[in-house]
Amino acid sequence: MEQLLSEYDVIIIGSGIAGLYTALKLNSDKSILVLSKDHIKNSNTNLAQGGIAVTFNEDDFESHINDTLKTGYYYNDEDRLRMMVEEGGKSINTLIDWGVNFDSNNDGTLLLTKEGGHSLRRIIHYKDTTGEEIIRGMLNTVATRNNITLVSHVFAVDLIVRDEGVVGIKVAQDRCIKPIYANQVVIATGGIGELYKNTTNASIATGDGIAMAVRSGVNVKDMEFVQFHPTALNAPGHSHFLISEAVRGEGGILRNESGHAFMDGYHPLKDLAPRSVVSKAIFEESKKQGNDKIYLDITHLAEEYIKNRFPNIYNECLKRGIDIVNEWIPIIPVQHYMMGGIETDAIGRTNLEGLYACGEVACTGVHGANRMASNSLLEGAVFAFRVAEDINASHRKIKLYKTDLSYIKDENNIEIHAYINQLQEIMSDYVFIFRNKSNLIKALKLVDDLSDILPEKCTSQEGYELRNMVLVAKLIIKAAIDRDDTLGSHIIEGEY
Ligand SMILES: Cc1cc2nc3c(=O)[nH]c(=O)nc-3n(C[C@H](O)[C@H](O)[C@H](O)COP(=O)(O)OP(=O)(O)OC[C@H]3O[C@@H](n4cnc5c(N)ncnc54)[C@H](O)[C@@H]3O)c2cc1C
């Protein structure tokens, strides 16, 4: 197992696109620690299918910006969105320079696809395993850098904060808690999907970064905006597997039980309407027909095309007994993405000196109240680039602190799994796509009760995660209670 030092120039918590991108853009004279609490590839990035929305041609900037604003219900921070779109080409070319492959046409130009909310084809991709390819390419490049130490299975518990700001983090490893100091700390811990029973997210998505930031007085923003993806595979026990929006981008059609292509009646963009609209439409149709039998149909596409363009989706469905060449795919909306998170400025800085956040854990404001498809990987890359540039230019040097170890006593006897299930039930029953105030108040009371019975100290990794999930659940519910009207992904029951 990799030995951790007690001090680095920069600590990055997270080995998804945001964490690895930041590490690779930092100057090579800096000692950098990148942490992953599970195996390195267990991340939302590694699961990404559809691709990256990127606009290389200046003439198309306005269209990318307008589509994102429309999808985000004009709640977006327009200046930062503009910046993301304008700097996107540069950030993605850097990924390509690091050896990440994207599908191309015969003439070598990048092959572009379309997804919900996009009025143009602007999404680059690598088949339907774009995230895996990004991580592969970046990890290969990290392996060539002596200044980057990448360590898996180390859990960041909390930030260490002194008068001068953040000075490091506490990690749990080998049954002890150890402080590690650094001039800058970057939180890139990803999403919150594990708060829900059904999610497309990786199992690491327990909101740790948000929770540790809040415990240190860092501001969070827009916590009520949780995105639910309309098309996860609806197969017993497997409702978390995503059927990428690119499937609809390439002609997939949503059908109800009787085969009617119902999106015509809901939005001018039909099957490519924004995610919140499609999720709402699916619920409406389910309500009308009295069951959740809703399907995505691509059987009109050629067999060879399907197998070549969506090999991962084809194989995963086949494993579950569905041959998507000949059968409609049963789908259901599930939790997918967190628009809210740690509030940052335009270069990823938080309100705590020395602390940065980027990727899904951060709230930069670019997505507004509902993220447009394939803008998340773009945001991760562009803001990680900015974070790294700011750290490279910084002269911050923390004081020297003494390093102490403390040992964790075993707490395996507490019923962590039962508590996690309870929390997921509450969030899925009362804080899902459609919300109402009395359910939200009920949810808050239930989560408060749950947190009251949790042991004072949860000292296994799952215990820490549970504590974090409970805190993040409260933040989401309180923010949802405070927003009276429907906006984007926050939908008040009866208001649609
Ligand atoms: C199935 C799926 C498909 C998607 N498809 C697309 C797509 O096509 N296009 C798009 O733009 N977006 C897509 N998204 C969204 C996008 O993939 C994510 O928002 C993005 O990859 C998040 O990257 P990240 O670096 O912020 O976090 P992640 O990639 O999730 O990485 C988080 C890292 O933090 C580490 N970590 C977390 N907590 C701790 C802790 N306490 N201590 C130590 N380490 C910790 C984890 O181990 C992990 O390494 C998809 C998401 C999913 C789930």
The ligand as a MOL file (V3000), in Angstrom:
LIG
                    3D

  0  0  0     0  0            999 V3000
M  V30 BEGIN CTAB
M  V30 COUNTS 53 58 0 0 0
M  V30 BEGIN ATOM
M  V30 1 C -24.0290 6.9180 -15.6030 0
M  V30 2 C -23.5980 8.3430 -15.8250 0
M  V30 3 C -23.4570 8.8160 -17.1130 0
M  V30 4 C -23.0600 10.1460 -17.3290 0
M  V30 5 N -22.8570 10.5810 -18.6110 0
M  V30 6 C -22.3860 11.8420 -18.8020 0
M  V30 7 C -22.0630 12.2940 -20.1100 0
M  V30 8 O -22.1610 11.5590 -21.0700 0
M  V30 9 N -21.6160 13.5790 -20.2510 0
M  V30 10 C -21.4710 14.4300 -19.1840 0
M  V30 11 O -21.0590 15.5750 -19.3690 0
M  V30 12 N -21.7470 14.0030 -17.9370 0
M  V30 13 C -22.1860 12.7390 -17.7190 0
M  V30 14 N -22.4540 12.3280 -16.4510 0
M  V30 15 C -22.1270 13.2230 -15.3350 0
M  V30 16 C -20.6090 13.2600 -15.1550 0
M  V30 17 O -20.0680 11.9970 -15.4810 0
M  V30 18 C -20.2120 13.6040 -13.7240 0
M  V30 19 O -20.9110 14.7330 -13.2810 0
M  V30 20 C -18.7100 13.8990 -13.6620 0
M  V30 21 O -17.9930 12.8460 -14.2400 0
M  V30 22 C -18.2800 14.1110 -12.2310 0
M  V30 23 O -16.8750 14.1430 -12.1970 0
M  V30 24 P -16.1260 14.4800 -10.8460 0
M  V30 25 O -14.6810 14.4400 -11.1540 0
M  V30 26 O -16.6910 15.7220 -10.2640 0
M  V30 27 O -16.5540 13.2900 -9.8380 0
M  V30 28 P -16.3860 11.7200 -9.9840 0
M  V30 29 O -15.9720 11.3420 -11.3340 0
M  V30 30 O -17.5950 11.0900 -9.4390 0
M  V30 31 O -15.1480 11.4110 -8.9920 0
M  V30 32 C -15.2850 11.5420 -7.6060 0
M  V30 33 C -14.0070 11.0620 -6.9270 0
M  V30 34 O -14.0010 11.4910 -5.5720 0
M  V30 35 C -13.5520 10.4380 -4.7320 0
M  V30 36 N -14.0830 10.6540 -3.3830 0
M  V30 37 C -15.3600 10.9480 -3.0270 0
M  V30 38 N -15.4360 11.1020 -1.6890 0
M  V30 39 C -14.1930 10.8990 -1.1960 0
M  V30 40 C -13.6300 10.8980 0.1120 0
M  V30 41 N -14.3570 11.1460 1.2090 0
M  V30 42 N -12.3040 10.6290 0.2530 0
M  V30 43 C -11.5360 10.3520 -0.8290 0
M  V30 44 N -12.0140 10.3410 -2.0960 0
M  V30 45 C -13.3210 10.6090 -2.2720 0
M  V30 46 C -14.0710 9.1970 -5.4040 0
M  V30 47 O -13.3850 8.0480 -4.9240 0
M  V30 48 C -13.8280 9.5470 -6.8800 0
M  V30 49 O -12.4860 9.2420 -7.1780 0
M  V30 50 C -22.8460 11.0040 -16.2210 0
M  V30 51 C -22.9950 10.5170 -14.9270 0
M  V30 52 C -23.3530 9.1920 -14.7180 0
M  V30 53 C -23.4920 8.7120 -13.3200 0
M  V30 END ATOM
M  V30 BEGIN BOND
M  V30 1 1 1 2
M  V30 2 1 2 3
M  V30 3 2 2 52
M  V30 4 2 3 4
M  V30 5 1 4 5
M  V30 6 1 4 50
M  V30 7 2 5 6
M  V30 8 1 6 7
M  V30 9 1 6 13
M  V30 10 2 7 8
M  V30 11 1 7 9
M  V30 12 1 9 10
M  V30 13 2 10 11
M  V30 14 1 10 12
M  V30 15 2 12 13
M  V30 16 1 13 14
M  V30 17 1 14 15
M  V30 18 1 14 50
M  V30 19 1 15 16
M  V30 20 1 16 17
M  V30 21 1 16 18
M  V30 22 1 18 19
M  V30 23 1 18 20
M  V30 24 1 20 21
M  V30 25 1 20 22
M  V30 26 1 22 23
M  V30 27 1 23 24
M  V30 28 2 24 25
M  V30 29 1 24 26
M  V30 30 1 24 27
M  V30 31 1 27 28
M  V30 32 2 28 29
M  V30 33 1 28 30
M  V30 34 1 28 31
M  V30 35 1 31 32
M  V30 36 1 32 33
M  V30 37 1 33 34
M  V30 38 1 33 48
M  V30 39 1 34 35
M  V30 40 1 35 36
M  V30 41 1 35 46
M  V30 42 1 36 37
M  V30 43 1 36 45
M  V30 44 2 37 38
M  V30 45 1 38 39
M  V30 46 1 39 40
M  V30 47 2 39 45
M  V30 48 1 40 41
M  V30 49 2 40 42
M  V30 50 1 42 43
M  V30 51 2 43 44
M  V30 52 1 44 45
M  V30 53 1 46 47
M  V30 54 1 46 48
M  V30 55 1 48 49
M  V30 56 2 50 51
M  V30 57 1 51 52
M  V30 58 1 52 53
M  V30 END BOND
M  V30 END CTAB
M  END
